[in-house]
């Protein structure tokens, strides 16, 4: 089994505590449906700093700002994508990039 990192971008926040509770339940349901395929549920991202190759530091991301991550285990990239398609992040207008990790 290979690990796959889901990198979340975009998406929105619930407008009310009731909507927030529904969103959290949707996340729990999705994560529960993954079973042993969920290696790390991850977390949302907060502040960001970027470091350039010359060592300079900025208070902004390089490229599109990532909003969070999760780690899955699956037999293939296509299988990981299929698992990610059920993620509630997509219902909030977000996007997901699925990265295959490589053993070193």
N, C-alpha and C positions, 0 to 999 in steps of 0.2 A: 504494500500500500504506500502511496506517495502522499505527501502533505501538499495542500493547496492553500494559499493565502487569499482570502477575499478582501479586497480593498474597497471600502465604500466611499463614494463621493456624492455631493449634492444631498438632496432630501430636505425634508422640512421637520419642524417640531410641532407637536400637538398644541392646539389652542387652549384646551381646558384640561383640568386634572382628570376628568372622566375619559377624554380622548387619550390622554397619556396612559391611563390604566389599560385601555383597550390595546394600545400599541404594545405595551409591555407584555400583555397576555399573548399577543400575536407572536412576539419574539420568543417567549417561553415555549409556545406551541411548536414553532418552527424548529427551534433548537432541540426540543424533545423528539421531534420526528426524525432527526438526523441520527439518533442513537450513537453508536460508537464512531460514526463518521465525523462527529464534532470533536476535534482535538483540543480546541481552545475557543470558547465563545467570544473572546476578544472584548473590546471596549471602544467607546467613542474616543476621539482624539480631542485634546484641548489646544493649548497654545502651541505654536510651532516656531522653530528657528531653522534656517538653512545654512549650510556651510559650502562655500564655493571651493573649487580646486586650489585657488590661491590662498585659502584660509580665511577669507572674509566671511562675516556672519551677517545674515539679514533676518528680519522679523517677519518673513513671508515664506510660503512654501515654494518649492521649485515646481512649476507646472500647476496643475489643478490641485486644489486643497483636498486632501483625503480627510474624511470625517470619522473613520473607524475601521476596524478589521475583525475578522474571524479566521480561524484555521480549521480546515477540513482534512480528512483522510479519505482517499478514494482510489479506485483502480485505474482511473484515467482522467485526463482533463475534461473530456466530454461528460463523464460521470459527475465530476465536481461542479461543472456548469449546471447540470440538471438539478443537483442539490441546491445550488445557489438561487435558481429561479423561483424557489418558494420563499425566499427571504423577504420579510416585511419591509425592508428598506426600499424595495422597488415600489411599494404602494405609496410611499411618501414623495415620489418623484425622483428618488435617488438612482444612482447607477452603481454597478459592481464590476470591478475588474478581477478576474480569477487568474492568479499567478501559480504556475507549477514550480515547486521547489526542486532543487537538484541536490542529490547526495554529493558530498565532498569528502 
